Amino acid sequence: MNTLKAIFAILICLSINNSYSQAYWLYLQGEEYYSGTRTTPQNFERAFFLFEESAKMGCPMAEERMGTCYYLGHGVTQSYRKAFRWTKRAARHGIASSQYQLGYMFFWGKGCQKSADKAYKWFHRAADRGDTTAIDFLQQFSLYTYQKYVWGDTTN
């Protein structure tokens, strides 16, 4: 079923934009190796190579996966700095989950200097795009800051 969806997506992309379709095809191949399927064994190194080629061609989903690979050390030596750079690229291209991840990285200082203001900005962008994790985080963050700064209590 996933193979049929991938073929259909490739055919649509081919009719729209040949260069992006090649990048998207590489991304889809990378996903197959990243997750592993019945016919494709999991191989993080191969997945990383395919994501990198796709990202160089401007595929935002591949940029997001590059950030994930660097963050977790899948197929490449772990590097929060490189994860931050790739995640930021994907976030700027409007990928909501990358916007959330970028906020998380700013919040905890992973690959960048800690910045609650920048974290809050990126969490909001992700939430505005419907990212439920960002929405949940902002609700918890709002409750925490309200208790801390109004009541001086952060026990809940």
N, C-alpha and C positions, 0 to 999 in steps of 0.2 A: 504494500500500500504506500509506504513512504517513497519507494522508488518511482511509482507512478506519479505521485505529487511532485517529486523532483524533476521528472521528465517534463511534466506539464509546465512547471515554473520556468524551466530552461527554454521551452518552446515559446512561451510568452515573452521572455526576455530577449530572445533572438529576434523577435518581430519588432521590439521596441528599440533596443540599443545593443549593437553587437559587442562593444567593448565592455559594457557593464555586464552583459550576459555571461561573458567569459569569466569575469571576476566572481559573479554569483555562482557559476558552475563550480569554480574552484572552492568557494566557500562551502557549498553543499557537499562536495567530496571531502573536505576537511571535517565537516560535521559527522560524516559516516565513520571516518577513522577516529574522531574524538570520542564518540559514544560507543562505537562498535555495533555491529548488526549481526544477523545470522550469517550473512555472506561476507562481511568485512570485519576482520578482527580489530579490536581496539589497538591503536598505535598513536600515542601522543606526539612522537617525533614527526611522523608523516603528516598528522593533522596540523601541527604547527607550521610545517613547510607550506602546506596548501593555504592555510590562513594568511601567512605572511605574503605569499604571492598575490592572493586576492586583495589583501589590505593595501598593498602597493598600488593596486589598480583602482583603489578608492571605494571598496565595498565596506560600508559602515558596520555590518554584522561581523565581518572578518576582523575589523579593528577592535570590536568588542571582545571577540574571542582571543585576539592577541593579548589584550589586557588580562583576560582570565588566565591564559597560559602562563604569562609572566608572574601573575599574582600567586598562582598555586604551584608554579614550577612544573607544569605539565609539558613535557617535550622540550624543555629549555631550562636553563639555570634560573631559579627564582630571583626576581628583581622587582622590588616594589616601585622603584623609579621608572623602569620601563613599563611596568603595568600602569602606572599613573599616566604616562605619556599616551599610551594607546587608548586607555579608557577615556581620557580627555578628548582625544580625536573623535571617538565614537559618540561621546556625549554631545559634542558640538554639532555632530550630524543628526542629533535628535533622537538617539536611541535611549529610551526612558530607563531601561535597566542600567545602562552605563552612567546616566545622570545620577541615579541613586548610588551606584558604586563609587562615583567620583565624590559625591557628598560624604560617603562613608570614609573614603580615604582622607579627605580633608578633616573630617571629624576626629579621626584617630591618628592622623599624621603618618599615614602609610605611603611612602614614596614622595612626600611633600611636607611642607611645614603645616602644623596644625592650624586650622582657621575655622572657628565656629561660624563666622559670618559667611564664608564661602561654602561651607558644608550646608548651611541652612538654605542658601541660594540654590544649590544643586538639588537638594532634597525637594524643594518647592517646584523646580522645573520638572523633576521626575513625577511628582504628585500631580502636577497640572496635565501631564501626559497619561495619567491613569495608573501609574505604578503603585500597586497596593502596598508593597513593602515600604515605599517612601511615605505613603499616606499614614500607615501605622506608626512609623518612626516619628513623623511630625506630631501626631496626636500624643505619643508618649513624651516627646521632647517638650511639647507645650505644657503638659501636666507637670513635668519635672521642673521646668523653669518657673512656672507659676508658684508651685509649692516652695521652691528654693528662695525666690526673690520676694514673694509676698508674705509667706508664712515663716520662712526660714526652716522649713521641714522638708526633707527629701526621703522620708522613710518609706513612702509608698511607691 
